[in-house]
């Protein structure tokens, strides 16, 4: 097991020993600028996030809701390159020592070069990749390079995933399983879909990997609900919206730190 993947496993082992869920934060690279995005990434990690997903903005974000699409558009119009995404991972990891994964659609990785992307991400201290639109049956090229460079490969499962396909997806997954709490794009919701707990249970029946729940986590109360049965709670839209709504970057970082700290407390509530 490489240092990066070992760090990811150690993080889940530590939070499990504390009888709580991990707080997994999501922020897109390059938003509102590359340097400001790095500051935001370091802020959430220093404010209580255990793990960070850095989004690689894409022009056709089929899984992303309007808030993240807006942030992605700002990053892309600012000229964001994959090298900037890698640099964001490197700087945030160096500053905090915490595990950081890249969440990306497959097309940018394929165009950049699978081996090149994996090698550069590993060299930057990245822990792995979350690949929401890459079918498991077409993932051999990526998984080969990920294994060669010690990177985790995280696939997404949903309430609609059949038991047979769930077993196939989790068998190809390393690091943790990303369980979509509900059908649809990212965004905030006011209630926890009952399907989320069922999906976590079905996933645990076929894998010993941690199961982290995301999509629709509107704030601390919802995070606390999910933390009652998931190994990790993934929060993205609420964090990105905090930055989007802020009148300036400094105010945005202060609000981001406060929300992250509140979310970190919420996943520590008594189960």
Order of alpha helices (4+ residues) and beta strands (2+ residues): alpha-beta-alpha-beta-alpha-alpha-beta-alpha-alpha-beta-alpha-beta-beta-alpha-beta-beta-alpha-beta-beta-alpha-beta-alpha-alpha
